[in-house]
């Protein structure tokens, strides 16, 4: 009988103070793969203040991310995830590269070097990994913020064919949405001719439980910001990018 212990990984997350979903969906996904894979995970968070999803609050919140990276590197996490897509995308085109580099440098300076993944960068990378050239997206944001997300994705070389905004400004209210609701909301989305659907371009809007259903419904690859974040975390940890019932991106094919 082997006495070798499974490798344990510490997952660090920088989350908005009002976010209640990433600390639910990320552990759900990573723990659900434990039946097949030997790795085990623990989860550690640091919070940036944010209540309303407005450009002003997002900018102020992002300035807090350096402190969070420092705190999490004290715990010597193995990977650090910046869990707010629109905060990054509202700071300017391509900003995820600048943010990830700066936060990584903060962990290095603190003697706890860790790779940094942002949900914004992860969504883009995940779509590229699937070869998606044209997508339709669902967001909980007000329309002007959704437009920032559209512009950001298109700047990364992916056409956004259609976008539906649920227009929920209160971040706590976004987190209270039924995780099966996206399967209904997606019916309002024009998915004709797209390569993939982003069922939630927001890490706060619960959606994981809808992904498999919507893939079956549409016959298209479906992903979310949270699923893409897990994909990118597993990639930088050099682990098999596979999670059951988490859509095409985490099927193990990519």
C-alpha positions as CSV (number, residue, x, y, z in Angstrom):
1,X,0.0,0.0,0.0
2,X,1.4,3.4,-1.0
3,X,2.2,5.8,1.7
4,X,2.6,8.7,-0.7
5,X,0.3,11.6,0.2
6,X,-1.6,13.4,-2.6
7,X,-0.1,16.7,-3.6
8,X,-1.9,19.6,-1.9
9,X,-2.3,22.9,-3.7
10,X,-3.3,26.2,-2.1
11,X,-5.6,28.2,-4.3
12,X,-5.6,32.0,-3.5
13,X,-8.4,34.3,-4.7
14,X,-8.6,38.0,-4.7
15,X,-12.3,38.7,-4.6
16,X,-14.6,41.7,-4.3
17,X,-15.9,42.1,-0.7
18,X,-19.5,41.5,-1.9
19,X,-18.6,38.4,-4.1
20,X,-20.2,35.2,-2.8
21,X,-19.9,33.0,-5.8
22,X,-16.2,32.4,-6.6
23,X,-15.6,30.9,-3.2
24,X,-18.5,28.5,-4.0
25,X,-17.9,27.6,-7.7
26,X,-14.1,27.3,-7.7
27,X,-14.0,24.8,-4.8
28,X,-17.0,23.0,-6.3
29,X,-15.1,22.4,-9.6
30,X,-11.7,21.6,-8.1
31,X,-13.1,19.2,-5.5
32,X,-15.4,17.5,-8.1
33,X,-12.3,16.3,-10.0
34,X,-10.8,14.6,-6.9
35,X,-12.6,11.3,-7.7
36,X,-10.4,11.0,-10.8
37,X,-7.2,12.8,-9.9
38,X,-5.0,12.7,-6.8
39,X,-4.5,16.4,-6.3
40,X,-6.2,18.1,-3.3
41,X,-6.9,21.8,-2.8
42,X,-7.4,24.3,-0.1
43,X,-8.9,27.7,-0.7
44,X,-7.8,31.1,0.6
45,X,-9.2,34.6,-0.1
46,X,-8.4,38.2,0.4
47,X,-11.1,40.9,-0.3
48,X,-11.3,44.2,-2.0
49,X,-14.2,46.5,-1.1
50,X,-16.9,46.8,-3.7
51,X,-20.7,46.8,-3.3
52,X,-22.1,48.4,-6.5
53,X,-20.9,47.4,-9.9
54,X,-20.0,50.9,-11.2
55,X,-17.0,52.1,-13.0
56,X,-16.0,54.3,-10.0
57,X,-16.2,51.5,-7.5
58,X,-14.4,49.1,-9.8
59,X,-11.5,51.4,-10.2
60,X,-11.2,52.0,-6.5
61,X,-11.5,48.3,-5.8
62,X,-8.7,47.4,-8.3
63,X,-6.3,49.6,-6.4
64,X,-6.8,47.3,-3.5
65,X,-5.6,44.2,-5.4
66,X,-1.9,44.7,-4.6
67,X,-2.6,44.5,-0.9
68,X,-4.6,41.3,-1.5
69,X,-1.7,39.7,-3.5
70,X,0.7,40.5,-0.7
71,X,-1.6,39.0,1.9
72,X,-2.2,35.8,-0.1
73,X,1.5,35.4,-0.8
74,X,2.0,35.4,3.0
75,X,0.1,32.1,2.9
76,X,2.4,30.8,0.1
77,X,-0.4,30.0,-2.2
78,X,0.4,28.0,-5.4
79,X,-1.7,30.1,-7.7
80,X,-3.5,33.4,-7.3
81,X,-6.7,34.2,-9.1
82,X,-8.0,37.8,-9.5
83,X,-11.8,37.1,-9.3
84,X,-13.4,40.1,-10.9
85,X,-13.7,40.1,-14.7
86,X,-15.3,43.5,-15.2
87,X,-12.9,45.3,-12.8
88,X,-10.0,44.4,-15.1
89,X,-11.9,45.0,-18.3
90,X,-13.1,48.4,-17.2
91,X,-9.5,49.5,-16.6
92,X,-8.6,49.6,-20.3
93,X,-8.0,47.2,-23.2
94,X,-5.5,44.4,-22.5
95,X,-5.2,45.5,-18.8
96,X,-5.2,41.9,-17.6
97,X,-1.6,41.5,-18.7
98,X,-0.5,44.5,-16.7
99,X,-2.4,43.5,-13.7
100,X,-1.2,39.9,-13.7
101,X,2.4,41.0,-14.1
102,X,2.2,43.6,-11.3
103,X,0.5,41.2,-8.8
104,X,2.9,38.5,-9.6
105,X,5.8,40.9,-8.9
106,X,4.2,41.7,-5.5
107,X,4.3,38.0,-4.6
108,X,7.9,37.7,-5.7
109,X,9.0,40.7,-3.7
110,X,7.3,39.1,-0.7
111,X,9.2,35.9,-1.1
112,X,6.1,33.9,-2.0
113,X,6.3,33.9,-5.8
114,X,3.0,32.6,-7.3
115,X,1.6,32.7,-10.8
116,X,-1.4,35.1,-11.2
117,X,-4.5,34.3,-13.2
118,X,-7.2,36.9,-13.8
119,X,-10.7,35.9,-14.7
120,X,-10.6,38.5,-17.5
121,X,-7.5,37.0,-19.1
122,X,-8.6,33.5,-18.4
123,X,-11.9,34.0,-20.3
124,X,-10.0,35.3,-23.3
125,X,-7.4,32.5,-23.1
126,X,-10.1,29.9,-22.7
127,X,-12.0,31.1,-25.8
128,X,-8.8,31.0,-27.8
129,X,-8.0,27.5,-26.5
130,X,-11.3,26.3,-27.9
131,X,-10.6,28.1,-31.2
132,X,-13.7,30.4,-30.8
133,X,-13.6,33.2,-33.3
134,X,-17.2,34.4,-32.7
135,X,-19.2,34.2,-29.4
136,X,-22.4,35.4,-27.8
137,X,-22.3,36.4,-24.1
138,X,-24.6,36.8,-21.1
139,X,-23.8,39.3,-18.4
140,X,-25.5,40.6,-15.3
141,X,-24.1,44.1,-15.9
142,X,-25.7,47.4,-16.9
143,X,-25.4,47.9,-20.6
144,X,-22.5,50.4,-20.6
145,X,-20.3,47.9,-18.6
146,X,-21.4,45.0,-20.9
147,X,-20.2,47.2,-23.8
148,X,-16.8,47.5,-22.1
149,X,-16.6,43.7,-21.9
150,X,-17.6,43.3,-25.6
151,X,-15.0,45.8,-26.6
152,X,-12.3,44.1,-24.5
153,X,-13.1,40.6,-25.9
154,X,-13.1,42.0,-29.5
155,X,-9.8,43.7,-28.9
156,X,-8.4,40.2,-28.2
157,X,-9.5,39.0,-31.6
158,X,-12.8,37.4,-30.8
159,X,-16.0,38.8,-32.4
160,X,-19.0,39.2,-30.1
161,X,-22.1,38.4,-32.1
162,X,-24.6,39.2,-29.4
163,X,-24.7,40.2,-25.8
164,X,-27.6,40.2,-23.3
165,X,-27.3,42.4,-20.1
166,X,-29.5,41.5,-17.1
167,X,-28.8,45.0,-15.7
168,X,-28.4,44.2,-12.0
169,X,-26.2,46.9,-10.4
170,X,-26.1,45.5,-6.9
171,X,-23.3,42.9,-6.7
172,X,-25.0,41.0,-3.8
173,X,-28.1,40.7,-5.9
174,X,-26.1,39.2,-8.7
175,X,-24.8,36.5,-6.4
176,X,-28.3,35.7,-5.3
177,X,-29.4,34.7,-8.8
178,X,-30.6,31.1,-9.3
179,X,-27.7,29.1,-10.8
180,X,-30.2,27.5,-13.2
181,X,-31.5,30.9,-14.4
182,X,-28.8,31.3,-17.1
183,X,-30.4,28.3,-18.9
184,X,-33.5,30.4,-19.3
185,X,-31.8,33.8,-20.0
186,X,-29.7,32.2,-22.8
187,X,-32.9,31.8,-24.8
188,X,-32.8,35.6,-25.4
189,X,-29.3,35.4,-26.8
190,X,-28.7,35.2,-30.6
191,X,-26.3,32.2,-31.0
192,X,-26.7,31.8,-34.7
193,X,-23.3,31.1,-36.3
194,X,-21.3,31.4,-33.1
195,X,-18.4,29.1,-32.1
196,X,-19.1,29.2,-28.3
197,X,-21.4,30.8,-25.7
198,X,-20.2,32.6,-22.6
199,X,-23.0,31.8,-20.2
200,X,-21.7,34.2,-17.6
201,X,-19.2,36.8,-18.3
202,X,-19.1,37.5,-14.6
203,X,-17.6,35.5,-11.8
204,X,-20.3,36.6,-9.4
205,X,-23.3,35.4,-11.4
206,X,-24.0,31.7,-10.5
207,X,-24.1,29.6,-13.6
208,X,-22.1,26.4,-13.2
209,X,-25.2,24.2,-12.8
210,X,-26.6,25.5,-16.1
211,X,-23.5,24.8,-18.3
212,X,-24.0,21.1,-19.1
213,X,-27.8,21.7,-19.8
214,X,-27.1,24.6,-22.1
215,X,-24.4,22.7,-24.0
216,X,-26.9,20.0,-24.7
217,X,-29.7,22.5,-25.5
218,X,-27.6,24.5,-28.0
219,X,-25.2,21.9,-29.3
220,X,-22.4,24.4,-28.8
221,X,-19.4,24.8,-26.5
222,X,-20.4,26.8,-23.4
223,X,-18.1,28.3,-20.9
224,X,-18.2,30.9,-18.1
225,X,-15.7,33.3,-16.5
226,X,-15.4,31.0,-13.5
227,X,-14.8,27.8,-15.6
228,X,-12.2,29.7,-17.6
229,X,-10.5,30.7,-14.4
230,X,-10.3,27.1,-13.2
231,X,-8.9,26.1,-16.7
232,X,-6.2,28.7,-16.4
233,X,-5.4,27.8,-12.8
234,X,-5.0,24.1,-13.7
235,X,-2.9,25.1,-16.8
236,X,-0.3,27.2,-14.8
237,X,-0.2,24.4,-12.1
238,X,0.6,22.0,-14.9
239,X,-2.4,19.8,-14.0
240,X,-4.9,18.0,-16.2
241,X,-7.5,20.5,-17.3
242,X,-10.5,18.3,-16.6
243,X,-13.6,18.8,-14.4
244,X,-16.8,16.7,-14.8
245,X,-19.9,18.5,-16.2
246,X,-18.0,21.8,-16.6
247,X,-18.5,22.2,-20.3
248,X,-16.2,21.7,-23.3
249,X,-13.3,23.8,-22.0
250,X,-12.8,21.5,-19.0
251,X,-13.6,18.2,-20.8
252,X,-9.9,17.4,-21.0
253,X,-9.8,18.0,-24.8
254,X,-7.9,21.3,-24.4
